[in-house]
Amino acid sequence: MNKKLLITLLLSSSAMMMIAAPASAVQKNDKTDVGVSFKSDGPVNPGETGPFKGNLSLIWKPSKFMFGEQKALANKATFNNKVEGNQYIVANDDRSSAESTAWKLSAQFTKLSTADGKDELASNVSFVLGTAQSYNIGDAIDPETNDFIPNLPESPGALGTLNPGSGITVGDGSQEAVVLEAGNTTGKTILEKKAKNDITGGVATKLTDVKLTVMDSSKAQGKSYSGQVIWTMDDLAV
């Protein structure tokens, strides 16, 4: 029977459960909240650094990169992302023209390791960034938070042609292919507005050809590995 290697790359996950303690012999009731949250099964998840309204924010990111169960190999091997559906990175600047600044969105890849952190795989995640498109966040408001309920990237009217005067570039400006080395803390540029101007709003780029390359997995039989791609939005106000 072939021994296999399970490789999973999670972008984010969270869950919480609280259980009430048993009542005492003299019955006096108190309450304990019980909560659980579920991540979307879709190809993108909302950014977690809101509020989106009146701010510079990451609006949508890939929900996860999944590379499945693979055979352990002594040589370098590349695996394809198995997530179905189109994956996007979407940023939005909802500030006024007077408040807007230059900004940069970058990405880095943590170490790809076992749950106990004792074993790591030398590896990289790579993908190709698509042409920058304009993004319309919409005008739906959550009545509880008074924040935007952002349009999904592929909802009708969400994407369009980016204003050429926006000054926004994809990748490093000359290359749209991105390679993130595991454990390298120097981020790679995904989207960047190098200079302040009067054009604000949203921008999106579609990620394609997402791959995980592992240099040597010969000693990884029967083990599972995970890591995270960290997306960082920098406000470059001087």
Steps between C-alpha positions, in 0.01 A plus 500: 500500500641839402577733784381848422559855604211735573576863424255771599550876481244691706454875463290541811266310730320563826251323723385544858292281727412559867312244710292588805607350835254266674250662740545468874261307728314823578372600162601852402524567132768702323577523133811418299523599136567224248640603163641347188611669177534340158723607216361529150549199275553732205829594331525837680444630854451859620800682643522504879642850555184712460310717529491544123299823507718810494822296506774341292431127529559154359146403397535148356776239514525133398321287759766230490756329280463120510746259343353168607657167589825430317768233473817575694788549254876541531515759223331835443128478429233755411133466593198690367245686709180294529264779607215541252393842375685821423713653775560873533685757705289815536601825669282807548576858597178656629673811635442844354746630242646732764558210742632245251867401488737277313469136612634151441355150546762228543509127576729259678489125567563359847691178556322188374512274806333227700252601772766468773746708298771232524516421129510747212501471123715723281240630258343794321155612391473662159220662302439737211326834552247613242454845351383755758126571479285758671279371782169640619441416865129585467273694731346225717548579871489263797254667743680358804850620409417785262769354275489392136384154403747478212406368157656168410764551230297319236160645589341706218659842465773440759795495259584741219780683324747667735554872449848526342564808711464305826873431516439144624733225383483121532794305641830685494389698195701297251406140582165353594627156610552478878704240689477494881776301669397324822632681806617808311377801696562745216165559333443498124295783350153403379340842436653844543400864465834676503378857522199678646246634250132591490385159370369267769277189499567131461740284302503124439739246355421136428746233616559212259741209463536463878762236582694359793855383432665272757875442470520159673221312678674162529494512882143629522310171461179495697532863614281803440637851448337841507594865478350839426529767237493832686363801313619837632351839410739790556381860505799687359408843633811705564 
